[in-house]
Amino acid sequence: MNVYYEGQVIWAQLDANQHMRHSAYADVAAQARLNLLESLGSMPTKLFELKIGPVLFKEELNYLREITINDHIKVTCEVVSSRADGSRWTFRQEVYRGDGIKAAVIMVQGAWIDTVKRKLTPLPAELGELFTKAPKSDDYAEELPKSQNQNK
């Protein structure tokens, strides 16, 4: 299991029903993705210097079990698909409660954006190489570029 975030659920992460609010799941998932990139070799710092950031196109969250105050959670992160150059990608993340029960599955699809030009951009070769070292799921599939998908 590739755990990239662990922490205690705090009061501010709860909703009116006394369980972890929907946006808190997105927050811990985003932190896990950032931690994964950091584990690849200070990738977030390099992206920031190059004025490149991740952009999400789709985020899907399936709730399986409740998470409540003071629970200790773990968040996994792995790539389930990407283009060979890492320009587009999909991550699967799973959130586990302290008792080991899977509480949620989060799928995010995204790409990289030039934060100055506000346009999608590929990663520089060095960072693309780092990104290819990210943990991949057992069902990982390489995506074809859009032009090749249209020919099929």
MINUZA-368503 format. One line per field, with one value per residue (C-alpha): residue in three letters; x negated, y negated, z negated. Coordinates in Angstrom, 3 decimals. Layout:
type: Ala:...
x: X:...
y: Y:...
z: Z:...
END
This chain:
type: Met:Asn:Val:Tyr:Tyr:Glu:Gly:Gln:Val:Ile:Trp:Ala:Gln:Leu:Asp:Ala:Asn:Gln:His:Met:Arg:His:Ser:Ala:Tyr:Ala:Asp:Val:Ala:Ala:Gln:Ala:Arg:Leu:Asn:Leu:Leu:Glu:Ser:Leu:Gly:Ser:Met:Pro:Thr:Lys:Leu:Phe:Glu:Leu:Lys:Ile:Gly:Pro:Val:Leu:Phe:Lys:Glu:Glu:Leu:Asn:Tyr:Leu:Arg:Glu:Ile:Thr:Ile:Asn:Asp:His:Ile:Lys:Val:Thr:Cys:Glu:Val:Val:Ser:Ser:Arg:Ala:Asp:Gly:Ser:Arg:Trp:Thr:Phe:Arg:Gln:Glu:Val:Tyr:Arg:Gly:Asp:Gly:Ile:Lys:Ala:Ala:Val:Ile:Met:Val:Gln:Gly:Ala:Trp:Ile:Asp:Thr:Val:Lys:Arg:Lys:Leu:Thr:Pro:Leu:Pro:Ala:Glu:Leu:Gly:Glu:Leu:Phe:Thr:Lys:Ala:Pro:Lys:Ser:Asp:Asp:Tyr:Ala:Glu:Glu:Leu:Pro:Lys:Ser:Gln:Asn:Gln:Asn:Lys
x: 0.000:-1.468:-0.442:-1.219:0.810:1.569:3.272:5.892:9.346:9.801:12.884:12.600:12.905:16.363:19.785:23.115:23.591:20.401:18.446:15.675:17.055:16.827:14.292:11.971:11.647:10.550:8.072:6.342:6.306:4.642:2.036:1.348:0.791:-1.576:-3.443:-3.720:-5.253:-7.631:-8.763:-9.799:-12.513:-11.220:-8.946:-6.521:-9.385:-10.649:-7.125:-6.671:-9.971:-8.895:-5.434:-3.706:-0.959:1.502:5.025:7.949:10.586:12.586:12.731:14.982:15.414:17.146:17.959:17.903:17.852:18.050:14.964:15.432:13.598:10.153:9.993:6.535:6.663:4.284:4.507:2.971:2.101:1.254:1.412:4.019:3.391:1.212:-0.246:-3.794:-5.120:-3.041:-1.115:2.281:2.957:5.478:4.843:6.746:6.650:8.105:8.851:8.595:9.834:7.682:9.286:8.052:11.487:11.535:13.760:13.545:12.153:11.188:10.429:8.916:8.090:5.815:2.900:0.301:0.922:-1.458:-0.369:-1.479:-0.045:2.961:2.607:1.992:-1.653:-3.729:-6.257:-9.889:-11.770:-13.467:-10.153:-8.409:-11.069:-10.464:-6.696:-7.101:-8.535:-5.253:-3.650:-1.287:1.772:2.045:4.559:2.394:2.945:1.006:3.204:2.758:2.419:5.724:4.741:4.130:7.398:9.377:7.991:9.390
y: 0.000:-3.370:-5.650:-9.322:-10.980:-9.998:-12.092:-12.556:-13.823:-17.166:-19.149:-21.502:-18.531:-17.521:-18.356:-18.798:-15.004:-14.608:-12.845:-13.987:-16.579:-16.041:-18.810:-17.388:-14.221:-16.348:-18.220:-15.098:-13.550:-16.670:-16.582:-12.901:-13.678:-16.508:-14.174:-11.573:-14.173:-15.248:-11.640:-11.596:-14.206:-17.619:-17.742:-20.329:-22.796:-22.344:-22.748:-25.959:-27.349:-26.569:-28.069:-24.759:-23.280:-20.409:-21.060:-18.704:-18.015:-15.538:-14.446:-11.565:-10.426:-7.230:-7.125:-3.633:-4.127:-7.024:-8.656:-10.491:-12.819:-11.763:-8.826:-8.267:-8.060:-6.893:-7.960:-5.950:-7.258:-5.548:-6.334:-4.274:-5.836:-8.448:-9.465:-8.271:-11.805:-12.291:-15.207:-13.718:-11.387:-9.697:-8.912:-6.498:-7.248:-5.247:-6.560:-4.109:-4.542:-3.719:-0.278:0.533:0.283:-1.398:-4.462:-6.117:-5.853:-9.038:-9.215:-12.365:-13.121:-15.972:-17.495:-20.232:-23.928:-26.808:-29.132:-32.253:-31.495:-29.674:-26.936:-23.212:-22.299:-19.132:-18.551:-19.354:-16.118:-15.949:-16.187:-13.873:-11.287:-11.760:-11.450:-8.091:-6.760:-7.363:-4.198:-2.599:-0.490:3.154:2.101:-0.744:-1.620:-4.058:-6.671:-7.496:-11.134:-12.654:-12.575:-8.800:-8.214:-9.863:-7.380:-4.394
z: 0.000:1.085:-1.812:-1.177:-3.908:-7.489:-10.089:-12.734:-11.772:-13.504:-14.499:-11.505:-9.128:-10.396:-9.028:-10.806:-10.889:-12.940:-10.206:-7.884:-5.459:-1.701:-1.099:-3.784:-1.689:1.264:-0.958:-2.300:1.188:2.631:-0.141:0.567:4.261:3.330:0.961:3.727:6.063:3.292:2.854:6.531:5.939:4.818:7.839:6.336:5.756:9.310:10.720:8.716:10.008:13.602:12.991:13.739:11.619:11.663:12.880:12.276:14.913:12.894:9.265:8.267:4.681:3.588:-0.122:-1.590:-5.384:-7.829:-9.279:-12.570:-14.944:-16.162:-13.761:-12.312:-8.507:-5.802:-2.163:0.661:4.097:7.383:11.080:12.939:16.346:17.973:21.281:21.857:21.291:18.122:19.638:18.719:15.825:13.567:9.910:7.689:3.988:1.153:-2.326:-5.213:-8.766:-11.768:-12.025:-8.493:-6.852:-3.435:-3.832:-0.392:3.127:4.962:8.690:10.179:13.811:14.699:16.545:16.080:16.622:17.262:14.456:16.352:19.818:18.286:20.909:20.653:20.977:21.044:18.313:19.096:19.892:16.465:14.604:17.055:16.242:12.503:12.979:14.744:11.466:9.603:8.220:10.715:10.023:11.018:13.677:15.019:18.697:20.832:22.522:26.175:27.252:28.397:32.106:31.898:30.006:32.824:35.362:33.481
END
